[in-house]
Amino acid sequence: MPDAKAQLICFPHAGGSATYYRGLSESMASSPVQLVSIQYPGRQDRHREPLIDSISELADCVADVVDSSKTMPTAFFGHSMGATLAFEVARRWERRRAPASALFVSARRAPSVLPPKKVPLDSDVDIMRELHKLGGTDLHIFEDADTRRMLLPVIRNDYRASEFYRYQPGLDVSCPIFALFGDRDPRASRDEIEAWSEHTSESFEARAFPGGHFFLDSHHREVAEMVIGRLFPRGIPK
């Protein structure tokens, strides 16, 4: 995007892929924000690459390949597990060069908040039960055996990466954090979302949207408007 004034690097949820952000990208198509969606190893066009079961290791890999040569302002956006990963990449980005323009975290408790209980992962039925609880996934796709063999190991891997992640106190970020969440999300309460305020030395804002864990699916336009408004609080530069 030659006329871009900022770039937004997006991180998918557990089991998700870069295409998850297609709707948000379409809603931002006429804006001066260039949306870049990260494709994790082991899925879609990277399906031959080994999965990474550590948030910290994955953050190191992403930080190494994210284009840091661009001079335009850069912000990060992560949904669910992707929010934790976006936070860790933003920490590394800041140590290497400068603070990000902003960090948008969606449907995720703050890094310092431990999950209230362990999500069962032992059987495929356990995983599908969890997916059903969160919504956003059509479970009929798992009726096909080949699809189950392809998707369930990825989902199990990402859930384990999330479960074993532990926040390491230290330098957090010095960019604004904007936390988005669904008002009926069973996995991210308002208190857990508000705790993100402890991870930045800059401003913090939380905003609730109608919906559950995957509220983003129904609110691409509103989220796009929020992102653009926060990236250009004084209006889009000429």
C-alpha positions, 0 to 999 in steps of 0.5 A: 500500500504505497499511500499507507500512513501506518501499519497494523500487524495482526496476530490470530487466535489459538488454532487460527490463521492469517485469513481470520483478519480478512473481514477487518482488512476489508473494513479498513481497505479505504483507510491509510492503514496497511494491515499485515496478518501473521501466519503462524507455522504449521497451518495453511501455506505453512502447513509443512513447518513444525508447530511452535508450542511456546509463546515466548519462542513464537514471539522471538520468531515473529520479532525476527521476521517482522519488517522493522525497516519501515519508517511508518508508525506500527501498531499491533493487534491480537485476538485471544492467544494472539493478544498475548503474543502481540504483547510479547512481540511489542515488548521485543520491538520496543527493546530493539528499536522504539515503542509501537504506536499502539497495542490492541488486545482483544478477548484476552485476559492480561498477561499477569492474570493466570487462567482460572482453570485448566482447559481439558486437552486430552481428547478431541472431544474435550477440544471440540467442547471448548470450541463449542463453548467459545463459539466462532467455530462451525463444529460440522467441519470436524465431521470430516476425518481429514479435517480433524487430523489437520486442525485438531493438532494445531488447536491442541498445540496453541492451547498448550502454548497458551496454558504454559505461558507465564508472564515474566515481570520486567519492562512491559510497553510504553505505548497505549493499550486498547483492550476490546472484549465481548460482554458475554465472553466466558474466557475474559471478564471485565476485571481480567481485561482491566488488568491490562492497564498494569502493563503499560506506562502510557494510557489505557482504554477498555471497550466492551462489544456485544457478543462472546469470545469471537465478538470481532466476527460481528463487529469488523466495521466498529473495530476498524473505526476504533483502530483508525481513530486511535491511530490518528487521534488528530485526523489522518495526515495529508 
